[in-house]
Amino acid sequence: MPLKFLGADGSGTTADAISAILYANAKGVPILNNSWGGGEFSQALLDAIEQTDASGGLFVAAAGNDFTNTDIDPFYPSAYEAPNVVAVGATDAFDRKAWFSNYGARSVDLGAPGTNIYSTWLSGTYRFADGTSMAAPHVSGAAALAKAVFPDASGVGLKTLLLRSVDPITALAGTSRTGGRLNVERAVRCLGSPQAWIESPVSGSEVNAGQPLEVRAFGAVCGSPTGVSVSAALNGSPLEPDARGDGLYSASLIPAAGPINISLIAAAGGSTDTQSVSAMATQSYEIAPGGPAVTVTTHWAGENGRLFFDGTAGQRIALRMSGVTIGASPCCSAQVSIAKPDGTTLVYPTLVGTNGSFLDTRSLPVSGRYSMLVDPQGTASGSMTLTLYDVPADVTGSISPSGPAATVAIGPVPGQNASLRFDGAAGQRVSIRLSSVTIGASTCCSARVSIWKPDGTNLVYPTLVGTNGGFVDTSTLPVNGNYSILVDPVGTDLGSMTLALYDVPPDASASISPGGPTVSVSVGPVPGQNALARFDGVLGQRISLRLSNVTVGTSTCCSVRVSIRKPDGSNLVYPTLLGTNGGFLDTSTLPVSGSYSIFVDTVGTDLGSLTLALYDVPPDLTGSIVAGGGPLSLSFGPIPGQNATLRFDGTAGQRISLRLSNVTIGASTCCGARISVAKPDGTSLIPPAFVGTFGATLTATLPVTGQYSILVDPQAANTGGITLTLS
């Protein structure tokens, strides 16, 4: 009996699905194949399936094609916990789980062929198709064959027969409850043997300690409830289930916290079939947003803790985890997750250890009863204190570029953020100063500050700031519109922060020429402004740069970054830090002819000026020196950045001594220049060594015969003379 409730595009309504199921029930259909699925939990649909169960019908359902673990994200209708539902995953020609098939060690029952299946198609045609919708009909057909052979078989009896006659497949272990693939022949050739199946609880599952638990089991002989006797035990003690008459046996109990071990024996004609499951009764707790903290304690390996709370659509919650004694890892001894009322995931499992953790604010999508899972990893056990916050709306306000500073105060509830909005124009440049920060105790890392464009995407990605304050450097607004600055405290940190939003003017600009006069550039009074000094250069030209009279900031070393950019905008000299002591960028050779720029980038909110001297550096000094010959004097200057290379011939095993005297390079007694000696292959014989006005002597044994070279490299902008004597 084909029943159609889906359109040509594959869409349909739950109401129509219910109508089709009820129609089949009314017509006495014993086996329903359901090659469809999707959507949220529906109590009305479950009621219709349970009516099929009450009528003795079997409900076979495709497990879905989303490559999803349905233990975590249920797929309906296959995930409904009615005793007559058989959830079918797809297998391929090699008895592996089909790549697309949903799976679940607790929510899928078995696998059946579901790839490259020749099946009916539109307009009376046939085609090869893949899907669990191809796998489910194999199981439904097997059930129909078994029903024909064993007409007394009930719906749950057929389910028991099919599940207990699968071929166990190693590759399918963990993908379904049976870890097996359908075997039709074994099912229809049943020879009076009994089958036992424990439907619930599922092995490896959790139940709530102190809450009623229904144990459901099936016992049948080749699918028939007639002629079979069933016995059961709970943790070694007899369990007396009630028989429904169609092969389903049930018992209700209230488990204490701890392991649950259930065994079931079905006996008939001198044969028995035994199945056992192990589950865990976990303590459940009530927790309320904004209510007192709750401590969860586990005592056994594999025991979890569950907490429940009622929430309303749009409510904002955050969760603090503290006092963690589960395991020894500071980060990773337990996982905490939150499920929506329908069992799907709101917060995916998040690792937490003895350092504790914080789940930032989430908005509840629907009203209902939510659940929280504390899942110790491995064999760990212990306790954890959870505080669930009812987070108020974020703090909001406005700020304007170059307008007055705005202070935001966040708290007293963790998880609250602050958002300041401002109107901006395309091409406008803004920067932000962050001061008077009392959020948390970290000097660097207690809040994240970002800027969002009018379309909600990031203009400036989150930047960490702490009690030392911070600065968000200049950004250019790409479009006209309303922008927002988001202040997001880290973890449970609370407090306040003052923000000053600047309307940054264009960067200061100047021209400079190699070998020409010095140029002074001034940055300010608005933080975020930089300076550019442009110059024309030619291929092969050598330049160096001296920076003096620095009044930017107060640091002697680190208040400004200076770089040199090539005509294509890439770096010739990468940013170099310097401060009020000034600095020097050593000689660089220009790779192309064109317009170069010196970029002066102040650090943070530092402002001030500096003087640039750009030198046109002549070629390095070159010459030769002879071991045992007379002294050789070199003179550097007046242009800084010039080096010298002296070559000499040496033989393997020769011992040399290099005396450095009459040093007037710079004023330092130790460190005005660096001297090194290179082997004939260019590798280092004597690594760079400092020498100052006191002079020095370097010695070495030559490893090979060949031509060696001595490099004299004055440091920074030092110039002067030096005498070298090689012996």
GIDA-V400530 format. One record per residue. RES is the residue in one small letter. PHI is phi in whole degrees, 0 to 359 (NA if undefined). Layout:
# GIDA-V400530
{{RES;PHI} {RES;PHI}}
This chain:
# GIDA-V400530
{{m;NA} {p;281} {l;238} {k;252} {f;229} {l;257} {g;280} {a;298} {d;271} {g;86} {s;261} {g;192} {t;244} {t;298} {a;300} {d;290} {a;298} {i;298} {s;299} {a;296} {i;295} {l;294} {y;296} {a;298} {n;299} {a;297} {k;270} {g;75} {v;291} {p;278} {i;225} {l;248} {n;267} {n;234} {s;267} {w;200} {g;167} {g;123} {g;94} {e;274} {f;301} {s;228} {q;295} {a;296} {l;293} {l;299} {d;300} {a;294} {i;294} {e;293} {q;293} {t;299} {d;298} {a;297} {s;272} {g;87} {g;269} {l;258} {f;244} {v;266} {a;225} {a;292} {a;281} {g;105} {n;239} {d;257} {f;50} {t;239} {n;279} {t;282} {d;295} {i;263} {d;242} {p;300} {f;242} {y;257} {p;269} {s;296} {a;270} {y;294} {e;269} {a;261} {p;296} {n;266} {v;276} {v;244} {a;267} {v;244} {g;266} {a;258} {t;243} {d;256} {a;291} {f;253} {d;59} {r;250} {k;298} {a;301} {w;303} {f;272} {s;291} {n;296} {y;210} {g;174} {a;295} {r;241} {s;241} {v;248} {d;270} {l;200} {g;250} {a;211} {p;307} {g;215} {t;235} {n;55} {i;264} {y;280} {s;218} {t;296} {w;217} {l;294} {s;59} {g;71} {t;256} {y;232} {r;198} {f;276} {a;216} {d;242} {g;142} {t;292} {s;290} {m;273} {a;285} {a;302} {p;297} {h;300} {v;290} {s;297} {g;296} {a;298} {a;296} {a;294} {l;297} {a;296} {k;296} {a;293} {v;284} {f;238} {p;297} {d;275} {a;294} {s;267} {g;300} {v;290} {g;293} {l;298} {k;300} {t;299} {l;298} {l;293} {l;288} {r;273} {s;247} {v;292} {d;271} {p;296} {i;237} {t;304} {a;292} {l;261} {a;302} {g;86} {t;267} {s;204} {r;293} {t;273} {g;62} {g;222} {r;246} {l;312} {n;234} {v;294} {e;300} {r;298} {a;292} {v;282} {r;262} {c;303} {l;244} {g;75} {s;273} {p;278} {q;230} {a;240} {w;213} {i;263} {e;282} {s;207} {p;287} {v;280} {s;302} {g;85} {s;272} {e;239} {v;232} {n;272} {a;296} {g;80} {q;246} {p;302} {l;237} {e;265} {v;268} {r;239} {a;221} {f;242} {g;221} {a;204} {v;244} {c;51} {g;90} {s;265} {p;282} {t;275} {g;82} {v;240} {s;246} {v;234} {s;227} {a;218} {a;219} {l;241} {n;50} {g;88} {s;256} {p;302} {l;237} {e;257} {p;277} {d;267} {a;268} {r;275} {g;107} {d;245} {g;105} {l;264} {y;237} {s;219} {a;213} {s;248} {l;212} {i;242} {p;282} {a;278} {a;300} {g;137} {p;293} {i;237} {n;241} {i;243} {s;237} {l;225} {i;236} {a;251} {a;234} {a;197} {g;57} {g;83} {s;252} {t;225} {d;227} {t;236} {q;222} {s;221} {v;226} {s;236} {a;229} {m;226} {a;271} {t;255} {q;290} {s;251} {y;226} {e;260} {i;222} {a;230} {p;303} {g;83} {g;270} {p;292} {a;293} {v;234} {t;258} {v;257} {t;234} {t;243} {h;241} {w;239} {a;300} {g;90} {e;277} {n;250} {g;234} {r;236} {l;235} {f;233} {f;211} {d;266} {g;224} {t;243} {a;305} {g;90} {q;294} {r;251} {i;233} {a;219} {l;226} {r;254} {m;242} {s;219} {g;56} {v;278} {t;243} {i;283} {g;68} {a;244} {s;288} {p;287} {c;232} {c;217} {s;261} {a;208} {q;240} {v;237} {s;221} {i;231} {a;248} {k;286} {p;304} {d;273} {g;93} {t;283} {t;277} {l;264} {v;235} {y;292} {p;309} {t;241} {l;286} {v;214} {g;228} {t;293} {n;284} {g;77} {s;195} {f;213} {l;264} {d;291} {t;302} {r;233} {s;262} {l;286} {p;280} {v;217} {s;277} {g;154} {r;259} {y;262} {s;230} {m;234} {l;246} {v;254} {d;241} {p;300} {q;271} {g;62} {t;261} {a;293} {s;214} {g;147} {s;226} {m;206} {t;257} {l;243} {t;242} {l;259} {y;262} {d;265} {v;277} {p;289} {a;301} {d;298} {v;291} {t;233} {g;186} {s;228} {i;209} {s;228} {p;304} {s;65} {g;273} {p;294} {a;295} {a;236} {t;251} {v;245} {a;243} {i;242} {g;131} {p;273} {v;262} {p;298} {g;104} {q;280} {n;246} {a;225} {s;226} {l;246} {r;257} {f;211} {d;269} {g;226} {a;245} {a;306} {g;91} {q;292} {r;249} {v;229} {s;219} {i;227} {r;258} {l;243} {s;220} {s;51} {v;278} {t;244} {i;285} {g;67} {a;243} {s;288} {t;284} {c;231} {c;217} {s;255} {a;207} {r;243} {v;240} {s;221} {i;239} {w;248} {k;286} {p;303} {d;272} {g;90} {t;269} {n;283} {l;269} {v;237} {y;289} {p;308} {t;243} {l;286} {v;214} {g;227} {t;293} {n;285} {g;80} {g;189} {f;212} {v;260} {d;293} {t;301} {s;233} {t;261} {l;289} {p;277} {v;216} {n;287} {g;152} {n;260} {y;261} {s;222} {i;255} {l;255} {v;251} {d;239} {p;301} {v;275} {g;60} {t;264} {d;296} {l;225} {g;144} {s;226} {m;203} {t;253} {l;242} {a;243} {l;260} {y;257} {d;266} {v;276} {p;289} {p;302} {d;299} {a;295} {s;224} {a;203} {s;244} {i;214} {s;225} {p;300} {g;81} {g;271} {p;292} {t;293} {v;228} {s;258} {v;238} {s;236} {v;241} {g;132} {p;272} {v;263} {p;299} {g;106} {q;281} {n;245} {a;220} {l;232} {a;240} {r;262} {f;211} {d;268} {g;225} {v;241} {l;307} {g;88} {q;294} {r;252} {i;228} {s;222} {l;222} {r;252} {l;238} {s;219} {n;52} {v;279} {t;244} {v;286} {g;66} {t;239} {s;289} {t;284} {c;231} {c;217} {s;254} {v;207} {r;248} {v;239} {s;223} {i;238} {r;249} {k;285} {p;303} {d;273} {g;93} {s;281} {n;279} {l;272} {v;238} {y;290} {p;308} {t;239} {l;282} {l;206} {g;223} {t;293} {n;286} {g;79} {g;186} {f;212} {l;259} {d;293} {t;302} {s;233} {t;260} {l;288} {p;276} {v;214} {s;277} {g;154} {s;263} {y;259} {s;221} {i;262} {f;254} {v;252} {d;241} {t;289} {v;273} {g;59} {t;263} {d;297} {l;225} {g;145} {s;221} {l;204} {t;251} {l;248} {a;239} {l;258} {y;258} {d;264} {v;276} {p;290} {p;302} {d;295} {l;290} {t;225} {g;175} {s;227} {i;219} {v;243} {a;295} {g;90} {g;276} {g;279} {p;293} {l;231} {s;257} {l;238} {s;230} {f;247} {g;126} {p;280} {i;266} {p;287} {g;110} {q;274} {n;248} {a;217} {t;232} {l;243} {r;252} {f;211} {d;267} {g;217} {t;241} {a;301} {g;89} {q;290} {r;262} {i;241} {s;225} {l;245} {r;263} {l;244} {s;219} {n;51} {v;277} {t;239} {i;284} {g;71} {a;247} {s;287} {t;284} {c;235} {c;219} {g;278} {a;209} {r;240} {i;240} {s;219} {v;234} {a;249} {k;286} {p;303} {d;273} {g;92} {t;282} {s;279} {l;265} {i;241} {p;298} {p;309} {a;235} {f;285} {v;218} {g;231} {t;293} {f;284} {g;78} {a;190} {t;229} {l;244} {t;231} {a;194} {t;254} {l;286} {p;277} {v;218} {t;273} {g;158} {q;260} {y;259} {s;224} {i;251} {l;252} {v;250} {d;235} {p;302} {q;273} {a;51} {a;263} {n;294} {t;226} {g;140} {g;234} {i;202} {t;248} {l;244} {t;233} {l;255} {s;225}}
